[in-house]
C-alpha cells in the first residue's frame, strides 16, 4: 500500500532533520519520494521518528523460558507487542553462544513484529593458544567462519581475559591487557565487525585508547567510583561506541542474570543455573529485596545525562540500553525516557542530585534510532531517508508536552508502521499484527573468506568443536530457525 504521513514534526538525526514539518511517503515497504498515496495518516502536532532499535536486550537468551515460569519474565508475544507499543521495530539479543545459537534463533523467530539479530559470545578459552602466539589472522578467519555458521551480527567478549579456577593452571592465564591488545590489533584489519566487550568495573581500569576501539556494552555496569566514571567519559572523548546500560531502582525487574558461580547473598536460594557452553554457568536469580543500590542508578543516569555533551562528536556513538532485565526490564523504558527529557520526572530514579540538563526529542532519536543502527551496521534502519525501511513511529508528543504526560504518551505511540504495514493505529494494536513481515540480520563476510577460513584454520575449528563434542556442521544454524534474513 502507498502511504503518506502528513504534517508530522520529524526528528531524523541521520539526515539532519530536527523538528521540521515534513511529509513521509511509503511504498513497497520503503521510504520513497513523493507519490500519490492510497491512504493518508494525519500526524499534525505529532512527533515522527524512525522505528526504535534496542541494541542490547536479553529477549531470547537460553534459560529465559525457565524464568517465565518461576520469575514472571514476559512471554515472546508480550515482548514483541510491548516493544511495538513503545514505537520499537528492532531488538538485538546480546548473549548467544555456539551451543545455544539454534535455540536463540528459534526464540527470535517467534517474537512478533520485530526485526532481530544476535551477538555471538566468544570464549577466549577456545583461542588462548592463538592469543599467546599472536595469531591474529587465524583468529580473524575463525571469527568470520563462526559468524557465518551462527548467523550473528557481531562478536561479544564476556570476560576480556583467561583465568583458570585451578591453581595448577595459573601458567595458562592471560591477563586482560594482553587479550585486549590482541583484539585491538585484530580489529584494525578490514572485514570484521566492531567487537563488543561486556563492561565490568575492572575493564575500565584498562587503557582507554584501546577500549575506545571496541563497542562497550552497558558501560554503566562498570562505573562504581569517580575514577571509573572519568574513564568511561574518556572513552567517549576518544570517540568510543557504547550503550548506556542505565539502572533504575524504582523500576527494577527483580531478575538478575550473571555468568559465574557466585550467587548474591540476598537471593535466599532462589536462583536457576544454566549451562550455555561457556566455562561458567549462566545464573538467573530473583531478588527478594531491592538489589540496586542507589549509587549504581545515580552513576548510570548521571553518565547518560553528561553523555549529551559527546553526542555531537561524529566519531562517538552512544546508544540507549538498560541491559534488560539487569538494569531494568524493557517495559520501564518510557519512565526513563521521560526522566531524560524532563528533569521534573527524575524523582524515584535516584535520590542523588543529577545534572540539570535535559534531552531533546532529536537527541532521544539519536540514542534510540540513529546510533543503534550505526552500531549494528544497519544501513536501512534508524532513519527516514529515501530507500530506508518504512519503520516509522508517530508519538502524540512535542517539545512543549508537559513532563507529567511524557511517560504515558511514550508508553504507547499513536501509529507504528513496520515495513510499511500498520501495526499500531490510533494507539491500538492492529489485528493481524502478528503476521507483519520481519527479518533476521547478520554479518555477511565478503567474497570467499568463509571457505578460505574453513580450509586454513581446520585445526582450530576442530579444536573449538571438540571442546563441545560437536562437528562444525552441527554449529550451523538451519534456515528453518531464521526465516527471512538479510546480511549487513
N, C-alpha and C positions, 0 to 999 in steps of 0.2 A: 504494500500500500504506500502511496505517495502522501507524505505528511508535511504540514507546515506548523511550526511552533511560533506564534506571532507575538510581537511586542514584549518579549521576555527581557529581563535585565541579566545579561550574560556575563559570567565570570569564567574566563578561559585563559589561564596564565601561559599556557604553551603558545598561544597566539597573541599574547599581549592585550587581551580584551578584558578591561576592568570596569564592570558595571555599565556597559553600553547597551542601549536598547537595540536588539537585533532580532531578525527572524532566522530560524533554523529550518532548513529543508532536508527531507529524508526520503530516500528511495532505495529499494532493494537492500535494506539493512545498512546503508551507508549515509553519511552526511554528504550532500551534493549542493551544486549551485542552484540558483532559483529555478523552480519548476512550478507547473500548475498542479496544486495539491488536490487529492481526493477527500482529505479530511484536515480540519484546522483545529489546533489546540490553542486556546487563548491564554497566554501567560502574562497578561498585563499586570503590573505591580508584583510580579513573582520573580524569584531568582532561578536562573537556568545554569546548570553545570553539567559537565560530563558525568557519567556514572562513576560512583566511588570505587576505589580499588584498595583492598586491605592486603598489605604486603606481608603481614605476619600474624596469622591467627590459626590456632590449633582447632581445626574443624573435622579432620579425618585421621588424626593420629591413632596408631594402633593402640587399643586399650580403652579408647573413649566410650565404646559400646558398654563396657562394664560400668563406667561412671554414670551412664544414663540410668541404669538400674539402681545403683547404690547412692549416687550423689546428686541425681537430678539434672545431669548435663542435657542441653537441648537436643532434640532429635534432628536428623538430617533435614527433614521438611521444615522444622522450626528455624533451623539455621538459614536456609535459603530465603524463606519468606520474611524473617526479621531483617536480614540484610537488605532485601528488596524494599521494604517499607522505609528504611533509612536512606534509600537512594543509592545503594551499592549494587554493582553488577559483576564484581570480580573478587575472588578471595584466593590467597596463596597459603598452602599448607607448609609449615616450616620444618616438620620432623618426619621424614620418610627415610628408611634405611633400605639396604639391599634386601634384607629379609622381608620387609613389610611393604615393598613397593606395589605389588599387585593388589594387596588389601587396600592400601591408601587410595590408589586409583579407582578401585571399585566403589569405595565410600564417596569419593569426589564426584563420580558419575551419578550418584544418587541424590546429590544436592540440587534441588530445583532452582531454575532461573540463572544461577551464577556461572560465569566462566571461571575456570580454576587452573591451578598449576601447583607444583610442589618442589621444595628444596630436597636434594639428596644429602643426608648427613653422612659425611665421610669419616671412617675410623682411621686415625693415624697409626694405629697398631698394624693395620694392613700394609702400610707402606713405610714402616720405620726403617727398613733396610735401605730403601731408596733415599730417604731423608738424610741418613748418615752418609751415604755415598755421594749426595748432591746430584742425584739422577733426576733432574727437573724434566727433561724431555720424556723420560719414561713415565713419570707420574702424570704429566700433561696428557700423554696419549691414553693412559688408563682412565683418567677423569673423563675425557671425551667419550671413550668407549662405554663407561658406566652411565653417563648422562644419556647416551643413545639408548642403551638397553632399558633403562628405567623411565624414560620419557620425563626427565626432570628439567626444570628451568635453570637451575644453578646448583652449586655445591655449597654445603654449610659445614663448618668445623665446629663441633660442640666443645671440645677441650683442645686448646692450642698447645698441646704438649703430650708426651708419652711418659706415663709414670706407672710402674708395676706395683701391685699391692704386696707381692712377696719381696722381702728384703734381699733375698739372694739374687734377685733380678735387677738390682739397682744399676748395674753397669749398662743395662739396656735402656734406661731412662733417657729421654731427650727433653731438654728444657724448652720453655715457651719461646724464648728469644731465638733459639736456633730454628725451631719449626716455623715461626713467623717470618724469619729472614728467608727461609727456603721458599715459602709460598709467595713472598714479596717479589723474589726474583722470577718465580714461575709466571706470575700474572703480568709481568712486563711484556711477555710474548703475546702475540695476537692469537685470536681463535678460541680463547676460553672466556666464559662469563665471569663477572666480578664475584670472587669467592666471599661468602658470608661467614662472619665469626659470631658465635654466641658471646655476648658481653657479660662478664662477671668481674668482681672488683679487682682481682689480681691482673686481669688483662689490661686495665687502664694504667698500670704501672709500667707498661712497656713503651717503647719508642713511638711517639705519636706520628712521626714521619712514616713509619711502617704501617701503623694502624689505619692511617687515612687512605691507604691504598685498597683496603678491604671495605666490604659493607658490614657495618656493626649492627647486629640485631639487638633490639630492645636495650639501647645504650644505657637507659636509666637504671637497669638492673645492676650495673657496675658502679654506680655512684653511691658511696656510703660515707664520704667525708669531703671536705673542701678541696683537698689535693686532687682527688679523683674527679671531682666536679670540674676543676680547671683543666684537667687532662682531657675530659670529654669536650669542653669548649675548644681546646686546642685542636682536636680532631676536626671540628667544624671550620676553624680558622684556616686549616690546611686543605680544605676542600673535600672532606670525607663524606661518605654516604652512610646515613644512619636511619634507623627507625626509632621512634622516641621511647616506646615501652613505658607508657605512663601508668602509674599506680594510683588507685583511688581507695581510700579507707572506707568511704561511705558506700561504695558500690562493689565491694569485694564479692567475688563469686563463691568464696569459701572452698574453692577447689585449687589445689596446688599440684604442679607437675614438675618433677625433677629427676634427672638421671643420676643415680648413685645408690649407695647403701644406707645412707643416713635418713631417718625419718624424724622430723621435728618433734621435740619433746611434748608439745601440746596436742599432738594428734590423737592421743588416747587409744592407740592401737587400731584406729580406723583408717586403713590405707590398702591400696592394691599395688602389687609389684608385678611388672610385666616384662618378659624378655623380648626385646625388639632387635636383637642381633648385634648389640654393642657390648662392650666389656662389662658394663654395669646395667642393671635393670632400670626401667622407667617406673617411677613411683608416683601414683596418684593418691592424694590424701585429702580428706575432708577436715577442715579446720573448725573446731567447735567454738573457739574464741577468735576474735579479730587477729589475723596473723600479720597484718600490715601495720608496722609501727608508723606513726605519723611522719617520722623523718624520711622514710622511703617515698611516701607520697609527696612530701614537700620538695625534695630534691628533683623528683621527676617532673612535677608541674612547673617548678621554677625554671628548670632546664628548658622545657617546652616553650615557656614564655620568652626566655632570653635568647632562644634559638631564632626568634624573629629577626634579630639583627644580622643573621647569616643567610637568610632566605634569598637575598638579592645576589649572593655570590653564585655565578653560573656554574662554578666547579663543585659547589656544595649541593648535596641532595638530602633533604630532610623529609621523612615520611611519618605519618601518624601510625601509631600502634599501641596496644596495651599488653602485647604478648598474651592475648586472651587464651585461657582464663586466668593466667597468673597475676597480671596487674589488675584486671577486672574483666568480666565477661563482655563480649562484643555488644550485647544489648544495652550496656551502660554508655556507649559512645555519645549519644545525644546529650547526656548530662555533662560529659567532659567538653564536648564541642561548645555547649552553652557557657561553660566556665572560661574557655579560651576566648570566646567572642565578647563576653561581658564580665567585668570584674565583680559585678553585683551577684553573680551566680557561683562564686567560689566558696561560699560558706558550706562547710561539710566536706569539701575536697581535701582540706588540710587546715589545721589550727594555726599554722605559722603564717607570718606576713609574707605576701608574694609581691613580685614586681607589679607596678601599676601600669601595665601595658595590656593591650587587647589585640587579638587577631581581627583582621578584616575578612569579609567573605572571600575576597580574592586570595588572601593568604591561606584561608581554610581550604580553598580549592587546590592550592599548591600542594599542601601536605596530604590531601586525601585523594587527589586525582593525578595531577601533573607529575609530581616526584615519584609516587609509587610506580607509575608507568615507566618512567626513566629507569628506575632501579631494577625493574624486571625485564627491561628491553622490549616493551610493548609499544611498537610504533603507531599502531592504530587505536590505541586506548588512551584514556586520560585527557583527551582534548576534543574540540568540536570543529576542527578544520576539515576542509574538503577531503574526502576519502577516508575519514575516520569511521570506525564502527559507530553505528547510531545507538549508542548507550547514553541516554540523556535523563537527568533528574531535574524536576521542577519543584521548588520549595515555595511555600507561602511565607516567605521572609524577605527582609530587605535590610539595608544598613541601619535603618531607623526603627526596626522592630524592637519593641520593649523587651528587655532582658528576661523578664519573667515568662515570656511566650516562646523563647528560643527552643528550649528543650522539647516542648510539646510539638512544635512545628518541624523540628529536625527529626523527631522520632518517626514521623510518617509524612513522606513527601506527597505533594499534590498529584504529580504524574511521574511515572517511570517508564521509559522506553528501553527495551533490551533488544539490540539488533533490529531496531525499527518496529518491534512488536510491543504493544501496550501491556504492561504488567500491572501498574497502578494507575487507576483513572479516578480523578476527583477524590483522592485519598483512600480509595478502596481497591482491594486486590481483585484483579480480573479473573473471571472463570477461565479455566484452561491455561493459566499462567504456568502450570507445571509442565506444559508441553512447549514452552518457549525454547527456541534453539540455543544451544550453549556449546562451548568449545573447551578443549584442554590445550594449554600452551606449554611448549617445551623448547629447550635449546637444541638447535639443529647444527651439528658440526658441518664444516664446509668440505666439499669435494670427497676425496677418498680417505679422509682422516680416520674414520671408524675402522675400515678394513685394514688400513696400514697398522693401526694400533693393535688390532687383533693378531696380526701376524708377528709384529716386532716385540710385543710385550706378552707373549703367550705364557711365559714362566710366571710373571707377576699376576696375571689374570687367574691362572690356575691356582696360585697360592691363596689369593683372596677367596676364591670359590671353595677350596679345600678347607679353609677355616670354618666354613658353614656347611660342609658336606653337600655342596651344590656343584652342578656343572654350569658353565657360562650361559648356556641356552635356558637354564632354569631361572636365571635372573631377568630374562627378557619379559617385559610386561606385554601381555597379549592385547591386541586391539579391542577385544570384547570388553576389556575393563576401561577403555578410554573413550570410544565413540569418535565423534568429530574432533579433529585435532589440528593444530597449526604450529609450525616451527617459527622460532624467532632468532 
